[in-house]
Amino acid sequence: MFISIKIFKTETKPAQFMKTFIIILISIYFFPNAYGQIGCDPGLNSNVPPSPFTHSYLSFDGKGDFLRSDDLNGLEFPSITTDSFAIEFKMKISEPFKPMNIIGKYRGAGWAIGYHIAEWGYVSLYLNNTWNRIYFLDTDTTWHNYLIKYNKSDLKLISYVDGSLKYEYSGFTYSNMADNSAFSVGNIGFLPQWGPQTYYVSNNWFKGSITSIKITSNTNTIVNYLFNEGAGQVVRDSLTYYYTDRTYPGNSSCGLSHMMLGYMMAADTCDPEWVSNNLPVQSKFTSLGGGVQNLYINGETRYYNVTSSLAMTIWNGLLINTGYFNIAGGVNAKNIASWNGSAWESLGEGLNQEAQSLREFNGELYCGGYFDTAGYMAARYIAKWNGSNWQPVDSGFNSVVNTLYVFNGQLIAGGWFTSAGNTITTYVAKLNSSNEWEAMSTGMSGRVNCFSNYKNELYAGGKFTYASGITANGIAKWDGNKWSPVGAGVFGGESEIFALEVYNGELYAGGNFIKMDNQYCYNIAKFNGTSWSPTGSGAVGALCNISKGYITSLKSFNNELYAAGQFTNINGIDANKLARFNGINWCSVEYGVEMVPRSMEIYDNDLIINGDFYSASGVPCNNIIRYTPVKNITGTGNVNNTPEEFSLKQNYPNPFNPSTKISFIIPNTSFVSLKIFDITGKEIEVLLNELCIEGAYNINFNADKYSSGVYFYRLEAVNSRGINHSECKKMVLIK
């Protein structure tokens, strides 16, 4: 039985969110048994870094937070086969005498633990259609350890609180409690494959905190959720996580990945200010005006439903964000909205379903995705916005558009479609000068997810095996007349490419694959124009996935390459779904992003990340967040705090081949030169010769054209008062 744990955040304000999810950690241990988990590696959390936090817990504000698993039959304690069971948890309430359903598996049958549900002031167990008292909590809002045990041999149901016996029911029996609901924390009655379909949507949400839950049946441990081990990592398996308002082309599930939520302690090696062994410095993540949400209203029932941001672009100086939502920063916005740097605005009547891709073309905003109506206009999977009105684009397509791109003055579309009107356009098409879609050779044999311009050629990535009738596994390039393969392509996993990005003169591909061009690379590889190569050990950590993870987005920004997706480790570095590459090393980005990052965009000198998540590095947000990195000259750069003294660091790595990083700190604005000398004292390269503001800098030095030997680097800084500081250090190049 697969376990699927979901966290859905449903508050209206970021401040409320922060109160709700203070620091989250769920470590799940499953044992191979009749009711245990199948297919997911229990070692997924085995390498969680140590944390200075020691008092973490999961909090609920009573307004719609919940944690939901799959339909776990083992938690129904079948009366014929169950000799004993135990329910153990540590919990506190935050509002006395508020009716609450705290833990349970109940919809029309089953069991539940609640407070003041049927009897004033009692924590009780609903079992066999009867409430059974566990403890008289009254107005107590402190932590307590609860243990409920049943033994068929003596027909006793017993409750212990803080180790002391409280209630004992003798001659206790019960009938089967078969129920197709999910096991839930924060409320009960959820169907496993849908959102909050519950009998108690608005009345009995849990308002309090919980730090652990362990449930056993016979000798089998069904669940063991620990919330008190710090750092905020959460696990969920998305096998039964569905969107119910449409059917995706192909599989209806969101995939087979084991998604890591929350954030892990990790040293951000690209940012010396971020240290893993101390409490973190102020995060460089900030929210964007409350983000986007999907508010469900039906009579008196109100809650925030599943929400997601999927794609972004810049148009007319605005950041455009699309996804599945109806509110952006408190403003009604139907699946698409603009951000002007301080506030969100709607784009007319929006889209009736979400877009998957956005692109500016000839001064207008083009959108492709799942919708068939834009504003009040019929628009089959693609539409354009001129600032005032929505319009269709030709006759549209017969299926979903995944990506839009502008190449050589033409708009290119890729997706699931196979025709545009009466024109056959198998998975890829271009818009001609008559604003009509036309085929690009015979197209692909499967869906196209992304495009990139590399060395003035158009590259396409996706899940296909043929392009223009020629074998091309997941990646191909366009010569103006036909598609051709780029090496042997991707193999293993889903054999699919989701992202293409050019960085440092090479084309990077990210997706869900094990090999690229017959080399093991695990979800990310690079192409130099001639051949593919790995970028180290790859992006891994989602062990329920065949390829151990996947990359959803790549973005070159601030002289670094950012990667987002489902992974917890990239090239041996702990990084929670978000990482960056400075040309030498991969690094984590603070604590990373919880849940699922989807895409990245650059706006107002910041990196914007969107997706299906509610916090990044502990900073609350709703499905979109802004990251402001340290300023960069080359590689990593300048910290926010003003340094107190001049410092030149030893280069790293040292010895090196062929690249290394030179770090230094200047305490005030100075004219700075950084020069490289050979063993004879001859100046061979000037890395820096310009005015720099106070801060910390990291400069990359590539010695590819130099021979092995000893070299020196010298830093000179002259400030406005004429004070000169000079320092020199030695480094070794070994080839």
N, C-alpha and C positions, 0 to 999 in steps of 0.2 A: 504494500500500500504506500503510495507516494504521499509525502507530507508537503503541504503547501501553506506556508505561513504568510499572511498579508498584513501589512501595516497601512491603514488608510488614515490620513490626517484630515480633519474636517472642521477646523476652526476658521474664524473669519479674520483674525488678526495675527500677524507674526509674533507679537508679544505673547499672545495666548498659546501659540505653538511652542514657544520656548519654555513656558511653564509646564507644558504637557510632556514634551520629550526633553527631559533635562539631559540625561546621558543614557544611552540605550546599549545594552549588550545582551544578546541572546546567544548562548552557546548550546548547541543541540547535540545530544548524544543518543544514538540509536543502536540497539542491539539486534542482531539477526535472530528473529524469532517469528512465531506465527503471525503476530500482528505488527511486526517491526517494519521499518522503512526498507524499500527495495530500490536499488538503482542510484542512490545518492551516497557519496562517500562520507562516512562520519568523521573522517580526518580533515574535513574542510576547514575547521576552526583550530586545528592543532598547532598552527604556527602564529597565532595571534600574538603580537608583541606585548611585553609587559606594560602595565599601566600604573601611573601614580594615583589614579582614582580608585577608591576602595568602597564607596558607598553609592553605587549606581542603582537605579531602579526604573521601572517603566511606569509612567504616570498617565492617568486618564482624567479628562476634565468634565466628563459627564455630558459632553455635547456631540458625541459621535465617534470617538476614538475606539478602535478595536483591533485585536489581533485575531486572525482567523486561519485555521488549518483546513486540511481536506476532510472528507467524510471518513473518520477513523473508526472502523467497525470495532476495533479492539476496545474502544472507550464506551461501548454499549454494554459491557460486562454480561454476555449471554448467560442466563441463569443456569442452563444445563451444564455448561463447560467451565464456568467460573467458580473456582474454589475460594478465592479471596481477591480483594482489590484494596488499594489504598490511594487516597487523594491527599497530597501534601503540598502546602503552599504558605508563603509568608506575605502578608497583606496588611494595609491600613486603609481606612476610609478617610475622606477629607471633609465630608459634610454629614453630620449626624441626622438620622431619621429621614434620609433621602432614600426612597425605594431604589434598589440596585440589583441587577443581574450581573454577577461578577465573573463567574466561570461556568461553562457548561456545554452540553451537547444536547440541545433540546429544541424541537420545533413543534411536533405533535406528540412526541414521546421522548424518552431519554431522561436526562438528569440535569440539574443546575444547582449552583451555590449562589445564594443571594442574601441581601441584608434588608430587613424591614420589608419583605415582600408579602408575607402573610401574618407575621407576628411582630409586634412593636419592639424594636431594639435588638432582635436576635439575628445572628448569622446562622443560616439554616441550609440544609441540603434537601432539595426536592428530588425524591426518588420514589418510584412506585406510586406516583400520583399523590404523594403526601409530603408536606414539609416536615422535616425532622430537625430539631434544634441541635446546633453545634456549640454555640457560645452566646451568652448574653453580653453583647458588646455595648449596648446602651449608647452613650455619647462619646465613648472612647475613640480617639483618633490616632492612637499610637500603633506601632508595629506589633504584630502577633504572629507566632508560628502555629499553623493549623494542621492537624493530621486526622483524617477520617479513615477508619479501617473496617473492613467487613470480612468475616470468616464464616464460610458455609458450614464447617464442621460443628460449630457451636451456635450458629444462627445469631451472631451478635454483630451489631453495628455500633461502633464506639467512636467518640470524638475526644481528641486531646488538644489542648491549647497551651502553648509554651511548656509542653512536657507534662502537663497535669490532666488527669482524666476529668471530663466535664459531663458527657452524657453517654449513657449506655442503653441500647435498645435490644432486649432479649427476644428470642423467637422470631427474629426478623427474616422475612423472605421477600422476594420480589419476582415479578415476571419479566420476560424479555422486553428490552427497551429499544428494539430496532428502530432507527430513525436515520433518514438520509440527510440530516443537517451536518454542518461543519462543527468541529470543536472550536469554541470561541472564548476569548478573554476580553472583557469590556462590555459584553452583552451576549445574548444567546439567540439561537434560532436562525442562524445564517445557512443558506444553501451553499454548498461548497464551490459551485461553479459560477456563482453570480455575486453581485455586490450586496449591500446591506438589506437583503430581503428578510426582515425579521418581524416577529410579533410585537416587539417592544422598541420600535424605531426611536421614538422620542421620549418615552416615559422613564425607562429603567436603565439607562446607560450607567456604567460604573464610574463613580467619582472618587478616585483614590489612587493608590500606588501598589504595585506588586513587585516582588523581587525574585521569586522563584516558584515554579510549579513542577511537581513530579507526580506522575500517575503510573501505577503498576497494576497489572491484572495477572493473577496466578504468579508465576515467576518472571513475567515479561514486563520490562519497562517500556511503556508505550510512548510517553513523552518525558523529557527532563529539560525544562527551560530554565536557565539561570540568568537572572537579570542583574546580578550584583557582582559582576567581575570587571566592571569598568570599561572605559574607552568607547563604548557605544557601537559595537558591531551587532548587526542583526542578520539573520539568515532567512531566506524564503526560497521555496522551490515553486516555479511558476507553471508546473505541469497542468494545473487546472485553473489557471487564471485566464478568463475569457472576456472579450468585449461582446456584449449581448445585443448591441443595437445594429450589428451588421455581420456579415460573414466575410472574413478576409479571403482573398484568393489563396488557394492552397489550404494549408492547415489553419484551423480556427484558433488554435492556442497561440500564446505569445512565445512559444519555444520551450526547449527542454533544459534551459540553463538553471543553475542553482544560483540565485541572485543574492549578493551580499549587500545588506543595507547598513546604514549607520556609518561610522568612521573608525579607523584604527589608529592607534598611536604609531607614528613612524617619523623618523628624522627626514625633514625635507632637505635633501642634500644640495638642492639648487638654491636654497635660501638659508644661509648660515644662521639667520636669526631664529629659525624654527628648530627647536631642540626637543628630542623625544623624551629625555629624562626629566624634564621640568614641565611645570604647567605652561600651556602654550601662550605665546605672545598674541596680541590682538589679531584676529583673522583678517585676511585681505579679501574675504568674501563679504558681499553685502547684497541685500535683497533689492528687487526692482519694484518698488511701490506696491507691495503686497502680492505681486505675482498674479497668476491666473488660477481660477477655480471653477468647479462645475457644481452649481447649487441646484439641488432637487427640491421642488416645492409641489406638494399635493395636499391641498386643504391645510390642516394643522401640522402636517408632517414636513419638516425642513431638515435637510442634511446635505453635506458636501459629498458628492459621488466621485467615482473614479475620474481623475483628471490627468491630462498629459499634454505636454508641449512637444512638437515633433520637428519643426523646421523654422529657420530664421533667414532673413536677409536684410540688407540696408537699402532703403528706397527714399529718395527725396530728403535725406538727412535723418530719417526715422528708422528705428529698429522695428522690423515687422516680425511678429511671432505668431505661429499658427499651431493648432493642436485640437484637443477635445476639451473645450471649456465654454462657459457662458458668462463669466465675469473676469475682467482684467482690472486689478487695482480698485475694485468696487464699482467699476463701470460695466454696464451690460455690453458684452462683446461676443458675438456668435462665432466661435472657433477661429477667429483671427483678430489681432489688435496691433496697434502701433504704440511705441514708447518713444517719447521725445526727450528723454533724459531726466524728466521729473514727473511725468504723468502718463497714464494709459488712455488711449482713445479707441473707439470702435471704427471699423471700416464699413460704413453704411450698415446694411442688414447682415453683413457677413456671409458665412457659408453654412449650408445645412449639415455638412459633415466636415471633418478636418481635412486640411491640406497636408501633403507630404513634402512638398518642395515649393520654394519661392524664388523668384528671380526678377531683377529689373531688366527690361528690354525696351528700347526705343522710348524711354521716359515713362513707361507704364509698368505696373506691378503684375507679374504673371504668377498664378497659383495653380499647382497641380496636386491632385489627391483623390479622396474618396467621394467627394461631393458631386451632386448633380444639379444643385441650385446655388447660384451666387447672387446675393441680393434678392430681387424678384425675378431674375432671369434664369431660364433653363441653361445649364452649362454642364456638359458631360465630362466630368473629371478634370476640366481645365477652364480657367476664366482669367480675365484681366481687370485691373482696377485703375482708373485714370485720375483718382483723387476725389471723384464725385460719384461715379457710377460703376457698377459691375457690368461686364459684357462677356459673352461667350467668345471662344477662339475657334473660328471655323466651325465645323460640326462636332468638335470634340473627339473623344475616343470611346472605345467599347469597354474599357476597363481602367483600372487605377493608374495614375501617373505617379511614379516614385521620385523622379528627379528632373530638374530643368537646368540648362546650362547654355551660355552664349559662347559660340566659337565662330571665328571669322565672320562676325556680323550676323550670324544666324542663330535662332533659338532652337535648341535641341531638346527633345523630350525622351525620357526612358521610363519604363515601367512594366506593368502586367498586360498592357493592351496589345492587340494584334491587328487592329484596323482603326482608321480615322475616316468616318463616313463610308464611302465605297472603296477607299484606298487601303490596300494591304500594307500595314506598317508593323511588322512583327517585333514588338518590344522596344523599338527605337524609331524616331521620326524627326524631321526637321521642318521648320516653318519657312515656306518660300516667300518671294517678294510679293506674291498675290495673297498673302496671309492664308495659305492653304497648307495643310500637312501633307508631306510626301515621304515616301520610303527612303531609307538609306541602304541601298543594295537590297539584299534579302533579309537584312536584319539579323537578329539573334534567335537562338532556340529556347531561350528562357528569359526571365525578368532582368532588367537593367536597374541598378540602384544608384549609380554615381558616374560622374564624368570628371575629367581633368585635362588641362592643356599642359603637355610636357614637351618642351623643345618644339613648339609650334605644331604639334600633332595632337589630335583628340583621342583620349583614352577612355574606355568605358569599362566599368566593373559591375558584376552582378552574379547571378546564378544561371549560367548557360554553358553549354558544351560545344556549340557551333556558332560561328559568326561569318556571315556571307558564305555559308555552306562549308566552311573550313573548321577543323577542330580547334577550339579556343576555349580553354577551361576557365571561365570566370573573368577573363580580361582580354580585351582586344583593342586595336587602334585603327583609326580611320585615315585613309590616304586621299580622300576626296571622291573616291569611286567605290571602294569596297573596304570591308573590315579584314584585318589579318591578326593572327595570334601574336601574343607577346610572351615568348618562351612557352614552356609546357603548361603554364597556368597553375591553378590551385587544386589541391587534392586533400582528402580527409575532412573530418567534421562535416559541416554542411556544404563545403566546397563553394563558398559564397564570399564575395567582396562587397562591403558596405561603404567604404570610404577610400578616396584617392586624394593625395595632397603632395605638392612639390615642396621640398625643403632641402636647402644646401645643395641645389643642383641635382637632386635625385628624386625619383617618384616613389612615394610610400603608399603601400596598399594595406588596408586593415579590413578585417572581416572575421569569418568563422571558417578556418581552415587549419590544417596541420602542416602541409607542405606547399611551398611555392617553387615551381620549376624543379621538383624532385629534391628540394632541400628542406629539412625540418626547420620551421620558423614559428609555428604556433601563433597564428592570427595576425601577424604583422611582418611585412617584408619590404625591401627597397630595391629599386631598379636604377641602374646608372646609365641607361640608354643602350646597354649591350646585354647585361645579365642581371639576374635577381640574386639577392643574398639575404640572409637573416639579419635581424637587428639585435642579435643576442639570443637569449633563450625564449624570447617571445612574451606575450601577455597571457597569463594563466591564472588559475586559482578557483575557477568555477568548475568543480570536479564532477558535477552531474552532466557536464557538457562534454561531448566526445573530444572536442578540440581544447578542452579545459578553459574555455572562455570565448570572448569575441570582442572585436573593436567596432563601435558604432560610428565614430567620428574622428577625423584627424584635422588639425588646424595649425598652420604656421603663424606664429605670433611672437613678437618681441624677440626675434632671433632664436626662437625655440620652436620645437614641434610638440604640440599637445595631442594626447590620445585619450579618448573617453570610451567606455564600454563596460563589459562585465568581466572584470579581472581583479585580483588582489595582489598580483605580483607581476612586475615587468622587468625582464632581464635580471632577475634575482633581487630586485628592490621591492619592498612592500609599498604598494600604492593602491588605494581603494577606489577603483573605477575611473580614476583620473591621474594622469602622469604627464611629465614633460621631459623632453630630450634637448640638452643644450649643445649638442654636437659631439659631446664626449660621453656624458653619463645620462642615464635615465634617473628621474627623481620622482618622489611622490609630490603631490600638491596638497600640503597640510594634511588634513584627515580625509580628504577626498569627498566623494558625493554618495549619499545614501540612495538606495534603489537604482533607478535606471537613467543614466544620462543619454540623451539622444543626439543632439547636434551642438555645434559651437559656431559663434560668429564674433567678429571684432566690431565694437561700437564705442566711440568716444575714448579710444585708447585703453579699453578694457576688454577682457575676454568674457563673453556671455555664454553660459551653458544652460541648455534647457533639457527637459525630459519628464520623467515620472518620478519626482522626488520632492521632499519637503524640507531638506536641510543639506547644507554642504559644510563640512568641517564644524558642525554644530551650530552654524548660523541658520536660523529659520528662514524659509522662503516657501513659495508655492510654485513649483515646477519650472522656475527660471531664476537664475542667480548671476551676479556679476563678480568677476575675479579681477582685482587690480594688482598686477605683479610688481615686484621691485623694478625700477627703471633699469634699462639694459643698454649697454654700449655694444658689446658682442658677448654672446653667452649670457650668463646671469649678471645681475647688476646691483643696483643701488638701494639699500635698505631705507626705511622711513625714518628711523631714529637718527639724530645727529650724532656722529661718533665723537669721542672725546680726544683722541690722539691719532697721529699718523701711524700707519702700520702697513708693512709689505709682508705678505704671507709666502711661505714656501709653495712652489708650484705643485700641482697635483693632477695626475699621478707623476711620480718622480722615482726612478727613471720612467721615461715615456716613449711611446711609439704610435703614431707620429704626432699626436696632439696632446696638449696639456692645458691646464687652466691656471692663470696667474691672478691672484686675488690681492686687493689692497684697499686700504681705508684712508680717506682724507677728511680732516676735521672741519674744513671750511673751503669755500669756493676757491679753486686754484687752477693755474695753467699747468697741465700735467703732460709729461712725456714718458712713454714706456718703450724702451729700446732693447733689442737683442744683440749680443756680441758673441763672436766665436772665441776660441781659446787664445788667439793671438791678440784679442782686444779690438778686432775689426768689427765695426757696426755692420750688421747684416740685415736688420729689419727694424722698422718703426711700427709698433703696434698701436700707439696712441700719441697724439700731439695736439691737444685741444683743451679748451676751458671746461672744467668739470665742477659741478656743484658738490657740496659735502655729501659723503655717503660711502657705501661699500661697493666695490666693483669687482667683477670677474671678467677677465679677458682671455679669450681662447688664442693659443698659438699653435699653428700647424706647421710642423717641420718636415713635411713630406719631401721637400726638395733639398733637404740638407742631409749630410752623412752623419753616421754615429759619432758621438764625442761629447765633450764637456762644453756647455754654453753658459752665458751669463745674461741675466736680465736686470736692467737698472731703471728705477723709477725716480723721477725728479718732479717736485711740485713746488710752485711759487705762488703764494697767495697775494691778495691785494695790498698787504702791508710790506711786501718785498721779502717775506720770510721764506727761505728756501729749505727744502728737505730733500735729501737724496739718500737712496739705499740700493744696494746691489746684492743679488743672490745667485747661487750656482744651480744649474740643472743638468741632467744627463739624458742624452738621446741614445737609445739602443735599438738598432734595427736588426 
